Amino acid sequence: MTLTGRRSPLLLMSLGLLLLVGCGGNDNPLPGVRPAGVVGGKAVDAVLVGSTIRAYEWDKGNIVSGVIAETTTDSAGHYTLDPSYKDAYLLLKATGGRYTEEATGTSVPLKPGQALTTLIRYESGKAITSHITVLTHWAACQAEWRALLQGNNNSDAVGLSHDVFAAMAGVSIREVEPLNITDPNNASPVMNAGLQYG
């Protein structure tokens, strides 16, 4: 009886150590940091300078997140976002800043409430080009209508709406960079896609 009494604490300690060794014995590593996917392009009504670009998750016609990533356009209207986010549809929204009126050279600030948007299919770890223009804004508005009122899924709502306005413009409205046709640096003997879009 005394012998068994002495062995009990040792036995319990041994069992405890075995259980601890058994914990975490799985060789699967912990999930890593989600890779950022770079999203970049140009914000153009005329070129938008100093405009704030914010990214939000978009689902079934609605914004369903807070701001995922934010940046400001440079003097040429270019922006780059580095969201570390799950694969999702994102609404990119340009607000504020200013543009130069091409005919007069007057600097015009965007008023509160004025915005341009675009919708993209974001995939983490991938580079995506998406310009933000009047046509991408109209396509985003139509995608919202298709999702909310026509019952289209996200893929159809975004894809079909993009295709409608791309067909009107004759170019991919997200991927082709619009060029200012009044800028001598963009002069070309042929009408390229950028000038056609500009």
N, C-alpha and C positions, 0 to 999 in steps of 0.2 A: 504493500500500500504506500509506504514512504517512497519507494523507488519510483512508482508511477506518478506520485505527486511531484517529484523532482523533474520528471521528464516532460510533464505537461507544458510548462512555460517554454522549454526548448522546442517542443513540437509546434507550439503555436507560433513561435518566432520563425521557425523554418518554413512553415506554411505561409506566413506573411511575406517572407522574402521571395518565395516562389511566385506568389501572386503579383508582387511588385515587378519582378523580372518579366512576368508574362504580359504586363501592361505595356502597351506601346511597342509590342514586338512586330507590328505590321511594318513592312518596308516601304509602304507608300509615303511619299513626301507630303508635307503640308502644301496646300494650294499656294502658288506663287502670286506675286502682284500682277493684277490684270494689265496686259500690255496696252500702252496708249496708242491710239490710232490718230495720225495727224490729219486734220481736216483743214484745207486751205483754199483760197480763191480770192475773188475781188468783189467788192460791193460797188454796184454801179447803178445810178439813175443817170446822172453824170457821175464821175468818180466821187465816191463818198470818202472824205478825209476825216479822220478822228471820230469815226462812227463806232459805237460800241456793238460788238457782235456777241450775242449770248446764245448758248445751245440749251435746248430743253428736250426731254423725251416726249414723243408724240405717239398717241395710240388711239385709233378709232375716231380721229377728228378732234382730239383734245390734248392739251398739254397736261402731262401726268407727273411732272417732276418740278423741282426747283431748278435753278441755274446749274447746269452740269459743268460748263466751261465758259470762260469770258475772255475777250481780247478787244483790241482797238485797231482799226484800220490805219495803215501808214499813209504817206503823202501820195501814193499811187493807188490807194484804195484796197491794197492787199491785206489779207488777214491770215493768221494761222492759229488754230485751236489744237490743244493736245488733251482731249478728254480721255481719262482712264475710265471707261464705262462698258457695260455689257452691250452685246449686239442689240440694236434697237433702231427704230426710226427716230430721227432727231429733227426738230424744227430749229433752224438757225435764223435769228432775228437781228436785223441791223436797225439801230435807233441813234438819234443824235448825230453830231458831226455836221459837216457842211459839204456843199459841192459848188463848183464854179459854173455859172450859167455860160454855155458855150458861145452864144451869140454876142453877149455883152461883156463877158469876163467878170461879171459881178459874183461875189462870194455869197452864197445863199445857205443859211443855217436850216437844218431840219427842225420843224416845230414839234413840240410835245405831241405824242399820239401818232406822228408819222413814222412809218416803218416799212422795211422791205424784208421779205422772208424767203426761205427755200426749205424744202424737205429732202432729207437724204436717208439712205439706208446705211447706218453706221455699223462697221464691223471692227471690233477691237484688234489692234495690231496692224491695221491696214491704212495706207495713205489714200485719202479721198479728195478729189477736186470738186468743189461746188461753188460757182459764182452766185452771187445774190443780186438779182435784177428785177425789173418790173415783171418780166415774163415768168420768172421763178416764183414771184409773189402771187401772180394770178394762178399759176399751177397749184401752189400751196392752198389757195382759197378754194379752188375747184376740188382738190383732194379732200379738204374738210367737208365740203358739200357731199361728195361721193360717199365718204365714210359715214357721216351722220344721217343723211337723208336717203341715200341709195343703198345703204347696207354693205358697201364694198369692204373687203378686208384691206388691211394696210397696204399690202403689195399692189393690189389692183388700183386702189384709190390714188396712190402716189404715182405708180407707173403709167396708168392711163392718162392722168392729168398732165404729166410731163410730156407724154407723146403728143397730146393735142397741141400744146404750145410749141413744142419742138417742130412739129409739122408746119405750123404757121410761120415760124422764123426760118425754117429750112436748116437749122443747126441744133446740136444738143445744147439746150439752154443752160444746163448746169456745167458742162465740161468745156465749152468754147468760151474763151475770154473775149468779152466785147471790147472793141477798140474804138476810140474817139476818131470819127472820120474827119474832124476839123484839125487834128494834130498832124503837122507836116512829118513828124517822125513815123506816122503810120501810113504814109503815102505808098501806094502800090499800083502798078500798071494793071493788076487784075483784082477783081473783087474776091478777097479771101473770106473765110468763114467769120473771122473776127470783125472785119469791116462790115460784113453783111449783118452781123448781130448788133454792131454798134449803132 
